[in-house]
Amino acid sequence: MDFTLSEKEKDILLITARERIKADLSGKKPAYPEPTDHLSEVCGAFVTLHKQGILRGCIGNIIGRRPLIETIREMAHSSAFEDPRFPPLRTEELELIDIEISVLSPLWKIKDVSEIETGKHGIYMQKGFSGGVLLPQVALEQGWDRMTFLQHTCMKAGLPVNAWKDPSTVIEIFSAVIFRENV
């Protein structure tokens, strides 16, 4: 992946995500930092929230549709308030939340699952109308090997665990620049 971010740009994105959530909770206007021109590039991205080390929300776009800075604002809001797995974030939880951002490379279709490098690549899998994605860090956090990662991506897509073996299943991979707040 050729896309990189400076430490300053990573900080801008993290501050932007937190400011958006804080503003949504308080009803006040967010105090966003000034973005660099580089943050106007169109990229897919996810914002993941952890509360005391436990997943509290994660929403993103695997394909970039808007400038990265706008995507981060939108995904921060969605992760905090619209992830269907969790109730909306409450004001008293804000100080217990840490934010992780994953900026994604474009997807590329693989010919063989041996191309997947666990911990380096995320997987997007689709068969028919079912699709699911797991970020690269998930396999590392869970201690999964490639096969287990594939099986869990199938489950995330609502498919049988061995659907990745079906020739009609499309498997695409991506890499990511992953960073989080200092906690």
C-alpha positions in Angstrom: 0.0 0.0 0.0 1.5 3.3 -1.1 -0.7 5.4 1.1 1.0 6.6 4.3 0.2 9.1 7.0 2.5 11.3 9.1 2.2 11.2 12.8 0.7 14.7 12.7 -2.0 13.4 10.2 -2.7 10.4 12.4 -3.1 12.8 15.4 -5.5 15.0 13.4 -7.7 12.0 12.5 -7.8 10.7 16.1 -8.6 14.2 17.4 -11.2 14.6 14.7 -12.9 11.3 15.6 -13.0 12.2 19.3 -14.2 15.7 18.7 -17.1 14.4 16.5 -18.2 12.0 19.3 -17.8 14.6 22.0 -19.9 17.1 20.0 -22.6 14.5 19.3 -22.8 13.8 23.0 -22.8 17.5 24.1 -24.7 19.1 21.3 -21.9 21.6 20.9 -20.0 22.4 17.7 -16.9 20.2 17.3 -13.4 21.8 17.5 -11.8 20.1 14.6 -8.1 20.5 14.0 -7.1 21.9 10.6 -6.6 19.0 8.1 -3.7 18.6 5.7 -4.3 18.4 2.0 -3.3 14.8 2.1 -6.4 14.0 4.3 -8.7 15.0 1.4 -7.7 11.9 -0.5 -10.5 9.4 -1.0 -9.9 6.2 1.1 -11.9 3.6 2.8 -11.6 3.7 6.6 -12.9 2.2 9.8 -13.2 3.7 13.3 -13.1 1.2 16.1 -14.0 2.1 19.7 -12.7 0.1 22.7 -14.0 0.5 26.2 -11.4 -0.6 28.7 -9.9 -2.9 26.1 -13.3 -4.4 24.9 -14.9 -3.7 21.6 -17.6 -1.0 21.9 -18.2 -0.1 18.3 -16.7 -0.5 14.8 -18.1 1.0 11.6 -16.4 1.8 8.3 -16.4 1.8 4.5 -14.1 -0.6 2.8 -14.3 1.4 -0.4 -13.5 5.1 -0.3 -16.4 7.4 -1.3 -15.5 10.7 0.3 -12.4 12.5 1.5 -10.7 10.6 4.3 -11.3 13.4 6.9 -15.0 13.4 6.2 -15.1 9.6 6.3 -13.5 9.6 9.8 -16.1 12.1 11.1 -18.9 10.0 9.7 -17.5 6.7 10.9 -16.7 8.1 14.4 -20.4 9.0 14.7 -21.6 5.7 13.4 -19.3 3.7 15.6 -20.4 5.5 18.7 -24.1 5.6 18.0 -25.1 3.3 15.1 -23.3 0.0 15.5 -26.3 -2.4 15.8 -24.3 -4.7 18.1 -24.1 -2.0 20.9 -26.4 0.6 22.5 -25.5 4.2 21.6 -22.5 5.6 23.5 -23.4 7.5 26.7 -21.6 10.7 27.9 -20.2 8.9 31.0 -18.5 6.4 28.7 -16.5 8.9 26.7 -13.5 9.1 29.0 -13.3 5.2 29.0 -13.2 4.9 25.2 -10.1 4.7 23.1 -10.2 5.2 19.4 -8.5 3.1 16.7 -8.5 4.1 13.0 -7.8 1.9 10.1 -7.2 3.6 6.7 -7.6 1.0 3.9 -5.9 0.4 0.7 -8.0 -0.4 -2.4 -9.3 -4.0 -2.5 -7.7 -6.5 -4.8 -9.0 -9.9 -5.8 -6.8 -12.9 -5.0 -6.4 -16.0 -7.1 -5.4 -18.2 -4.2 -5.8 -17.9 -0.4 -2.1 -18.5 0.1 -1.8 -14.8 -1.0 -3.3 -13.8 2.4 -0.8 -12.7 5.0 -2.3 -13.0 8.4 -1.9 -9.7 10.3 -1.0 -7.8 7.1 -4.2 -8.3 5.1 -7.8 -7.8 5.8 -10.4 -9.9 4.0 -13.6 -8.9 2.2 -15.7 -12.0 1.1 -18.8 -12.0 -0.9 -21.1 -14.7 -2.3 -24.4 -13.7 -3.8 -26.0 -11.0 -1.6 -23.9 -11.9 1.5 -20.7 -10.2 2.3 -18.5 -9.6 5.2 -15.2 -7.9 6.1 -12.6 -8.4 8.9 -9.8 -6.0 9.4 -6.1 -7.2 9.4 -5.7 -6.6 13.1 -8.6 -9.0 14.0 -6.6 -12.1 13.1 -3.6 -10.9 15.3 -5.8 -9.9 18.2 -7.5 -13.3 18.1 -4.4 -15.4 17.4 -5.9 -16.8 14.2 -4.1 -18.6 11.4 -5.1 -18.0 7.8 -7.7 -20.8 7.7 -9.4 -19.6 11.0 -9.4 -16.1 9.6 -11.1 -17.2 6.4 -13.7 -19.2 8.4 -14.5 -16.3 10.6 -14.8 -14.0 7.6 -17.3 -16.5 6.2 -19.3 -16.4 9.4 -19.2 -12.6 9.5 -20.7 -12.7 5.9 -23.4 -15.0 7.1 -22.0 -17.9 5.0 -21.0 -21.4 5.9 -17.5 -21.6 7.4 -16.1 -23.3 4.3 -17.7 -21.0 1.8 -14.3 -19.6 1.0 -13.6 -22.9 -0.9 -16.6 -22.3 -3.2 -15.4 -21.0 -6.6 -18.4 -18.6 -6.7 -17.2 -16.9 -3.5 -15.3 -13.7 -4.3 -12.3 -13.0 -1.9 -10.6 -9.7 -2.0 -7.9 -8.5 0.4 -6.5 -5.1 1.5 -3.9 -3.7 3.7 -4.3 -0.9 6.2 -2.6 1.9 8.1 -3.7 1.2 11.7 -3.2 3.5 14.6 -4.8 4.3 17.9 -4.8 6.8 20.7 -2.2 6.4 23.4 -4.0 4.7 26.2 
